[in-house]
Amino acid sequence: MLLPQINQPEQIKSLSVDELTSLAAEIRQFLIEKLSVTGGHLASNLGVVELTLALHYCYDSPRDKFIFDVGHQAYVHKMLTGRMDQFDTLRKYKGLCGFVKRNESEHDVWEAGHSSTSLSAAMGMALARDFKGEKNKVVAVIGDGALTGGMAFEALNHIGHEQKDLMVILNDNEMSIAPNVGAMHNYLSKIRSDRHYLRAKDELEILLKKIPAIGGKLAKTGSRLKDSLKYMMVPGVLFEELGLTYLGPVDGHDLQKLIETFKQADNVRGPVFVHVLTTKGKGYKPAEADSYKWHGISPYKIESGQVLKSVGNPMYTEVFGKTLIELGEQDPRIVAVTPAMPSGSGLIPFSERFPNRMIDVGIAEQHAATMCAALAMEGMKPVFAVYSTFMQRAYDQIVHDICRHNANVMFAIDRAGFVGADGETHQGVFDVAFMRHIPNMVMMMPKDENELRHMMKTALDYDDGPIAYRYPRINGLGVSLDEKLVPIPIGKWETVREGEGYAVLASGPMVQIALEAAEQLKREGINLRVVNARFLKPLDEEMLLELAQSHTNMIVLEEVSEAGSLGSAVLEFYASKHIFDTRVSLMGVPDRFIEHGSVKEQREETGLTVEGVCAEIKQLMSLHSFGIGKTGFSS
């Protein structure tokens, strides 16, 4: 066994290629066993075992910089850089992060939860290296799916122009999370499948090596001739035209060829583009057969591949997907749009029912947003289904192209609130802050899965501009689902529990937390009113005035960033009305990034619990002096 002897990457440099191949098999077995218990990103990591070994064999991390696009394919990198003994804690609270994490190791030089950033980061590090007069290598590993992101092409354009020494490795497995789409995918497929070129290249090298005395040297210096072959045999070598030297395609599971290709790249001046072909899920049959399903997986049985998911109520995402089909049956104008997340957004059933009304644009949130604006302007009813954290990438388009035009786009914002094991890069806690201040925007969040269905109907019937409903990445409450869907009056909240003197204005899953806190406080003689503040914009100003007139002090409870939250909006409203005798306490996500763990642990860390609400109400009751701060306006 070689794997137990590896604690740092320099330890693999003395191994033979055969030993590295054995080590690759051990790494795969380790990952399959560990992730069967913890869950995590299995298929993507099984696909890059040899590639990661070859990188650490040829280069010297952390002096040489390895930049992984997104980072969920860096488990092997973590294993080789001293973190193998932490894999039992993978994606757990205070444990090993599922992504590259700078404060975990000096070998982690760039962290990202969104794709298409690695090339810009590599360019920045190459520039910094040259400014400082240093000599280290800079290597960016990017997937073919990430090349649908416009930011990647902005970086390629600049890299080709500046001609700095750096290496771009395209990990081409024909997948991002979902199967890739678009012209870039089709272009790479041509290169991938052009066996005439591949065979001609190999035969040329064999032929040159057979020439007595000088054959070996000719083979090493025959790159120009092979480049000419590329132009003859492959339709349009795009990356060469952009100013990068193209090498490949190379088998990403052949360690000898990978090492030889990296050595060849080291002899090239300027940027090099190495095209590596890998198989997502390599070495584990269930993951190879369905790398889509096994991209991010829950614990499973190794022998059968059976996923050990707990039985529970349907997730909000599932309810969204089924309801969208119902609405699609009623209104042929509905078009679903996703940026490469058809399964994660619950749209696969819709795509099967309405294949011509489902548009996957690839990893291109900005394009998706602007396209939705144009669809709406032409009388369609686009539903932009997107994770909260990925929608951040389209902020300018939401402001400029959707809201400024008052385009009737429906936003289905999934993963709103805490997301658990994916952690800080994926927490959906900022969308309220960056959307509610934009003119023309309407925002809603349901207290349960049945109300989500009615909100979807509300959005469909709304014709006056953009409207968003946001929902969490959790199971629903198991409430019965109404067969008839009716729109909710825009801007109207709902009192779900009567009380006096004190109230909790809660949104989304926090309504249930508030109700449980109210039951607990009732035993202590405190009669707490609970309001389902389902519209984040516009506010229910009538209810806010009624609460102030009845001298009700309140907590605004929400699983979003406190800054820019619904609570902030309530304080702004009272300030605009010169109402200063109502105490308002904000309970939300504090001004820091919340790391990975379970949703329960993340709520406990931030105090968004039944116990936290009870404690805050009691503190609110004890206040007598005037002050402004976390407790808002008080007297």
N, C-alpha and C positions, 0 to 999 in steps of 0.2 A: 504493500500500500504506500503510495507516494503522498497522497493528500494530507495525512496527519503531520507530515514533515514540513509542510509549506506554511510559513507564517508571514513572509514578506516576499515581494515579487522577485527580488534578486536571487532567491533560492531556486527559481526555475531556469535560470540562465545556463546552468551547468548540465541540464538534462538533454538527452538526445531527442530527436524527433519522435522516435518510437516511444520513449518514456513520456514525452508530452502527450502523445496520443492516448497512452494508458491513463495519464492524469485527467485528460478530457473526459474519459469514460467514468472515472471516479467522481469528478465534479458533477456530471449529470445525475449519477445515482444519489449523490448528496442532496442536490436540489429537489429531485423527485421525492425523496424521503422527508426532507424538512418541510417542504411546502404542502405535503399531504396533511400535515398537522396545523401549520400556521395559515395556509392559503397564501396568495400573492401572485405576482406576475411570473408565471411558469414558462409559457410557450416562448416568449421573447427572449428569456435568459437561456433556455436550452438551445436556442438558435445561434447564440454568439459565444459559445464556449471556446471554440478554436480561435475565433477572431480575437477574443480578449487575451487568451494565452499568447498568441503571436505578438500582440502589442506589447505585453509585459516582457516577453522574451527579447524583442528587438530594441526596446526603448527603456528609459530609466525614469519611472515615475517616483517621486513627484517633480523631479527636475524637468522632465518632459511632461507636457500638459495633455491629458486625455479629457476631452470634452464630450460627454454623452448627451445627445439630444433627448430631452425628456428625462432620462435617467432610470426608467423602470427596467432597462435592460442591463443594469450594472451590478447584478448580484454576484456574478463571477469576479468582477473587479473588486467587490467588497471582500470576497473570500480570499483573494490573492494578496490583499493589503491588510491582513491582520484581524479580520472581523468574523472569521469562520465560527468562532465559539459563541457568537452572539445571535446566530440564526434562529435559535429557539424563541427569541424575543422579536422576531421580524414583524414590523407593522403593529406591534403592541405598545401600550402606553409606556413611555420612557424607555422603549426598546429600540432596536435597530430600525432605521427608517427604510421604507421601501424604495426610496429614490436616493440619488446622490445627495450627500449632506456635508456641507463644508465644515461644520463643527464636529463631525464624526471622525474625520481623517484628513491629514495633509494631502492624501492622494486624491481627494475629492475637490476639484478646483472650480467646478461650475455646477450649480444645481438648478433644476427646472422641472416643473410639472406640466408645462405646456410645450408643444413641439415647435420645431423650426427656429430655435434660438441659437443652436450650437455654432452655426457658421459665423454669425455676427460676433459671438463670444470668441471664437477662434481668431477672427480678424483682429479684434481688440487685443488679445494676448500676443499675437504675432507683432503687432505694432509696438506694444509695450516692451517686448523683448528687444526689438531693434533700437528703440529709444534708449534703452539701458545698456546696449552693447553686449547683450548676452547671446548664447549660442544654442539654447534648448530647442527641442522640437515641439511643435503644436499640432495636435491631431484631433480632428472633429469626427465623431461617428454619428451619422444621421441616417434615418430610415427613408426608404423610398416614399412612404406615405407622407413624411414631413416635407418632402419637396413640393407638395401641393400648396404649402403655406407660402404666401407672397414674401414674407420676411426672408425666407431662405434664398429667394431669387435676388432680393435686394443685396444680400450679402455676397452671393456668387458674382454678381455684377461688379461689386467693389473689389472682391478678392482678385478677379481676373484683371482689373484695371491696375491695382497696386503691385501685383506680381511679387508679393511677399512669400517667403518660404513657409509653407504649411501644407498639411495633408488633410484632404477631405475623404473620408471613407464612407461610401454609400453602402449601407447594410440593406441589400435588396432581397426582401423575402416576399414581395408582392402583397404585403399586408401593412396596415397601421394597426388599428384595433379591428376595424372592419376591412373587408377587401377594398383595395384602392380603386379610385375612379379617376377619369380625366385623361387629358392628352399626354401628360408626363408619364403616367402609368402605361399608356399604350406605347409610348416611345421606348421606355425601358424594356417592355415586353419584346419589342423587335430586336433589341440588342441581346436580350436574354435567350431568345429562341433562334438566333441566326447561327445555326450549326455550320453553315458554309464558312463563315468567318472564323468561328472557333476552331474548326478542323484545319482550315488553311493556316492559321497562326501556329498551331501545334506542329503541323507538317513542315512548315518553314523552319522552325527551330530545330527539328530532328534532322532535316536536310543539311542545314548549316553545320551542325555538330559532326556530321559524317565526313566533312572535307578534311583530309589529312593535314596535320600540323597546325592549321590556322582555323579549323572549324569552331573550336570552343570560343576563341576570341571574336570571331564573326558573329556567333550566336549572341554574345553579350552586347555587341555593338550594332546589332541589326534592328534596333528599335525604329529607325526611320523607315526601313522597308516595311516593318510590321504596321507602322502608322499609316503608310500608304495603303496597305491592305484594308485597314479600317475604313478609310475614305471610299475605297472601291466597293467593299462588301457590306458596310453598315450605312443605312440611310441617314445622313446628317449627324455628324458627331458633335452634338450640341455643346458639350462641355469643353471640347477643344476650341470651338468657336468663341466661347466665353473667356478663353485665356488660360484654361487649366490643362495640364498634361494628363490625358486619360490613360489609365492602365486597367486592363481587365477585358471582359469579366473574369473573375477568378473564383474558383470553388472555395467558399468560405468554411468548408469543413476539411480542407486539405492543408494541414499545417505546413508541410514543406513548401507548397506553392504560395501560401500566405507570407511566409518568411522571405522567400525569394522575391516576391513582389514588393514587400516593404524595403528590402535592400535596394531593389531597382529604383524605387521612389526616392531613396536617399541620395541617389546620384543625379537627380533632376533639380535644376535651379527653378525657383518660382513655385507656384501652387500646383499640387498634384491631386488628381481625382482618381481614387482607387475604387473600382466597382466590384463589390464582393457579393456573391450569390449565396444566400443561406436559406435553410429550411426552418421556419418557425415551429417550435415544438420538437426539434430534432432529438431522436433517441427515446422518445416516449410515445408509443403508438396512439393513444387517445388524443394527445396534444398535436401530433402530426396530422391526424385525421380531421381535427376540428380546432385549428389554432385560434379561430374566432372565439369560441367558447372558453378556451384555455388561456386566453390572454391574461385575464385577471380572474383567479379561481378561488373558490372557498375550499376548505379542507375536503379531502377526497380519499377513497380507497385506492391504493396503488395498483392492486391486481386488476380491478375492474374499471377503474376510472370513474366510479360512481361518486358524484359530489354529495357531501354530507351536509346538505342545507337543512336547517330547522324548518319545520312546518309552521306557518303562521298566516296571518291575514295578507291579502294581496298588497304589494307595494304601491305607493302612489303612482310610480311610473307605469305600472301595469294598468291601473285604473285609467290613467291618461290615455294610453294607447287604445284601449277598448272603447272609451268614450269618443275618441276622435273618429273611429270607424262609424259609430252611430251618427255623429254629426256629418261625416262625409257622405253617408247615405242620404241625408236630408238636403245637403247643400253641395252641388257640384263645383262650386267656386273654391272650396277648401283645397289647398295645396300644402303638403307637409315638406319642410325644408330642414335638413340636418347637416352640420359640418362633420361628417365622417363618424357619426355616432348613432346609426340607425337602431342598433340593438339596445345600447345603453339608454337611449331615449324612449324605448318602448314602441318604436315605429315599424318593426318588422311585420306585425300583423296588418298594419295599414298599407304597407308596401305590397303585400301579397293580395290584399283586396283591391287596392287602387294603384297598380304599378305605374301608371302614367301620371299620377298626381303625387308622387314621392320623388323628391329631388335631393340627392346626396352630392354636395359640392366638394367633398374632400375637406381637408384641414384648411378651411378658408372662411373663418367667421366674418371677416370684414366684407368679403364678396357676398356672403349669404345675406347679411343685413341689408346691403344696398340693393341686391336683387329682389329681396322681399318688398322693399319700398316701391320698386318699379312694378312688381306684380300687383301690389295693392292699388297703385295709381291706375292700373289698367282693369280694375274691377274684380280682381281675384281676392281670395281670402287666405293669404299666406299665414301658416303657423310655423314660426321659427322655433323649433325644439332644440334647446341648447342647455348645457350645464351652466350654472351661474358663473363658475370660475372661468369657463371658456368665453362667455359672453363679454367679459372684461376686454377682450381683444378687439371688440367691435364698437368701442365706446364712441369714437368719432363718427362712425357711420350711423349710430343710433341718434346722436344729436343732429348731425348735419343732413342726413338723407332721409331719416324716418320721422323724427319729431318735428324738425323744421318744416318739412313738407306736410306734416300732420297726416302721414300715410297710415292707413288702417291695417297695420301689421299686428298680428297676435303673437306675443312672446310666451312660450311654454318653458318656464325657467326651472329646470330640474336641478337636483342636488342643492337646493336652497337651505342654508343653515349648515350645521356640522355634518361632515361626511365620514367620520371615523378613520379607518386605517390609512387612507390616502393622505391625510394630514394637511399641513398648512398651505401647500400649493393648490389644494382642491377645495378648501372650505368655501362654502357659498354664502359668505357673510357680508359682502361689500356691495351687492347689486342694488340694494335699497338706497344706499348713500349715493351711488353714482347714477341712479335713474330717477329718483323721485323729484329731484330739483329741475329736471328738464321740462320745459313747457310742453303741454299737450299730452303728457304721459299719464296713464291710469295704471295703478298697481294694486293687486289683490293677493291674499294668501288665505287658503282654506283652513278651517279648524279640523276637518276630517276629509276622508276620501269622497264622501257623498257631496260635500260642499264644493269640492274640486270640480265635480261633474257640472254642477250648476254654474260655477264660475266660467267653465268652458262655454256653456251656452250663453252666458252674459257677454263674453268676449265676441262670440259669433254674431250676436244681435247688435253689438255696438258698432256704429258706423262713423263715429266722430273723430277717429284718430287712433294712435297706437294704444294698445292695452296689454297688460302683462299679468299672468297668474304664475306664482312661484310656489313650488312644493318640495318637500324634503326627500332625502334618500332613506326612507324608513318604511316599515310596514304600516298600513292604515290601522285604524282602531277596530275594524271589523263591524262597523255600523252597516245597517241595511242601505242599499242603494235605490234611490227613487227611480222609478221607470220613466216618469215624465220629468223632463228638464225644463226649468223656468229661470229666466234671468233675475239676477239680484239687483235691486235699485242701486245705481252707481253712488258710491260714497256713504252708504248706510251701514252702520255697525249693528251689532246684535247683543243684547244683554242676555247672557245664558245662565246667570244666577243673580237673583236680586240680593241687595244688601244696602247698608247705609253707612255713611261716614267715610268709608274707605273702599277703594275699587282697584282692580287690576285690569288694565287694558292690555290684552294679550293678542298675539298673532300666531297663526299656524299651530304647531305642536305645543306651544307654550300655553294655549288655552286649556289643554288638559292638565298641565302642571298647575295652572292657577286654580282650576276646579278642585284638584286634590288638596291644594294648600287651603282653600276656603273650607273644605270639610274638616281639616285638621284644626283650623282656627276657630271653627264653630264650637268645638268642644271646650274652647277657652273663653267662650262668650263673645267672640268677635264675629260680626256678621258682614262678610266681605262680598262686595258686588264684583262679578266677573263679566267683562265685556269682551266679546269676540270682535276685535278691531280689524276686521277682515279687509278693509280698504286702507292701504298704506298711503294712497293718494287717489282721489281727494280725501281729506279728513271728514269725519262726521262732525261738522262744526256745531250743529244743533245739539248733539249729545254732549260735546265738550262744554258748551255754554250751560247746559242743564246741570252738569256735574259741578261746575264752578258755582252756579247759583245755589246749589244745595250744600255748598261747603264740603264737597267730597274731595279728600286727598287721595292721591293715586300713585300706583306703580305702573310704568309702561314696560311690559315684559316681552322680550323678543330675542330670537337667536340670530341677531345680526350685529354688526359693528355699532356701538353706541353712537359714535360720531356719524352724523348724517342719518340717523335712524328715524323710525316713527316717533320715538320719544323726543328726539330733537324737533320734529315737526310740531308736536304738541306744545313744547315749550315756546317755539316760534309763534304759534297761534296765540297762546295766552299773552305773550309779550306784545303782539300786534294789537290786542284788545285791551291792553293795560290792566290785565288781571294779574294781581300779585298776591292774592290771599289764598291761593290754592297750591298746596305742596305737590310737586311732581318728582318722583324718584325714578331714575332710569336703571333698568336691569337689562343689560345686553352683553355683547362681547367687548372686553376691554381693548385698549389701544396696543395690542400686540398680536403676533401671529400664534395661533393655537396649533400645536403639533399633533402628530398621529396618536391614535388610541381608539377606544370605542366611543360612540356618541355619548353614552352614559358617562364615561370618564371625562370627556370634554365638557359636558354640562356641569359636572361636579367641580372641575377646575375653575370654571367661570361663574359658579354660584347660581346657575340657571336650573335650580332644583326646587322641590316642594319646601325643603328646609330653608333654602335661601330666600324664597318668597315670604315665608312665615317670619324669618328674622328681619327682613326689610320692612315688612308691615309694622312690626313691633318698634323698630327704630323710627319709622315715620310717625308713629303714635307718640313717641317720646319727645319729638322735636317741638320746641316752643319759641326759639329765637329765630329772627329773620336771617336768611342766608341764601346764597346762590352757589351752586356747584352740582354735585351728583344728585342732590335732592331738589334741584331746580329752584323755583320761586317759593318761598315759604314765609310765614309770619307768625 
